[in-house]
């Protein structure tokens, strides 16, 4: 039996609603599209910066994303580690 988490062919996916809730917890309120795009594009881990979705998103794309909380999206592995930690 293969382990899907270890597969290099299937990138990790997560529901947008979970990501938005993490952003809201970091900001202290529900994000505007501009705030969500800035937050997703400026993630940091171990002193390195990265875009949560693998590339920068625009406020227009963020507005669409905020309307689709049940949608599965690809997230960089670094982002999965960051999202899982509430005290960072």
VMD Tcl script that draws the C-alpha trace (Angstrom):
set ca {
  {0.00 0.00 0.00}
  {1.39 3.42 -0.89}
  {1.43 6.44 1.39}
  {-0.16 9.41 -0.40}
  {1.58 11.89 1.90}
  {4.98 10.68 0.72}
  {4.04 10.71 -2.96}
  {5.95 13.18 -5.09}
  {3.22 13.12 -7.75}
  {0.41 14.39 -5.52}
  {1.00 17.84 -4.05}
  {-0.59 18.47 -0.64}
  {-4.08 20.01 -0.74}
  {-6.09 21.80 1.90}
  {-9.51 23.43 2.07}
  {-9.44 27.19 1.58}
  {-11.69 27.72 4.60}
  {-9.01 26.30 6.90}
  {-6.39 28.60 5.41}
  {-8.68 31.64 5.72}
  {-9.37 30.82 9.39}
  {-5.62 30.66 10.05}
  {-5.16 34.03 8.37}
  {-8.04 35.47 10.44}
  {-6.43 34.14 13.64}
  {-3.12 35.79 12.70}
  {-4.78 39.11 11.85}
  {-7.37 39.09 14.63}
  {-10.27 39.55 12.18}
  {-11.61 38.15 8.91}
  {-9.27 39.29 6.14}
  {-10.14 41.52 3.24}
  {-9.01 40.20 -0.16}
  {-6.01 42.56 -0.03}
  {-5.04 41.37 3.48}
  {-5.45 37.70 2.54}
  {-3.25 38.10 -0.56}
  {-0.56 39.93 1.42}
  {-0.66 37.29 4.19}
  {-0.47 34.35 1.73}
  {2.34 35.96 -0.26}
  {4.53 36.79 2.76}
  {4.80 33.56 4.76}
  {8.02 33.00 6.73}
  {9.65 29.89 8.15}
  {13.19 29.51 9.48}
  {14.06 32.99 8.26}
  {12.96 32.25 4.69}
  {10.03 33.90 2.93}
  {7.69 32.04 0.58}
  {4.28 32.25 -1.05}
  {1.81 29.88 0.57}
  {0.27 28.85 -2.76}
  {3.62 28.46 -4.56}
  {3.30 31.77 -6.38}
  {1.96 35.21 -5.45}
  {-1.80 35.72 -5.57}
  {-3.48 39.02 -6.37}
  {-6.23 40.66 -4.30}
  {-8.63 39.78 -7.16}
  {-7.69 36.09 -6.91}
  {-7.97 36.34 -3.11}
  {-11.50 37.77 -3.45}
  {-12.51 34.70 -5.48}
  {-10.78 32.37 -3.01}
  {-12.59 33.93 -0.04}
  {-15.92 33.02 -1.70}
  {-14.98 29.32 -2.02}
  {-14.13 27.98 1.47}
  {-14.77 24.36 0.48}
  {-12.38 24.40 -2.46}
  {-9.26 22.24 -2.24}
  {-6.06 24.10 -3.13}
  {-2.42 23.11 -3.38}
  {-0.28 24.43 -0.54}
  {3.50 24.42 -0.32}
  {4.82 21.89 2.25}
  {6.35 24.77 4.23}
  {2.89 26.30 4.45}
  {1.41 23.14 5.91}
  {3.90 23.28 8.76}
  {3.22 26.98 9.37}
  {-0.56 26.66 9.26}
  {-0.48 23.83 11.76}
  {1.22 25.99 14.43}
  {-1.10 28.41 16.20}
  {1.61 30.04 18.34}
  {3.93 31.31 15.58}
}
mol new
graphics top color blue
foreach p $ca { graphics top sphere $p radius 0.5 }
foreach p [lrange $ca 0 end-1] q [lrange $ca 1 end] { graphics top cylinder $p $q radius 0.2 }
display resetview
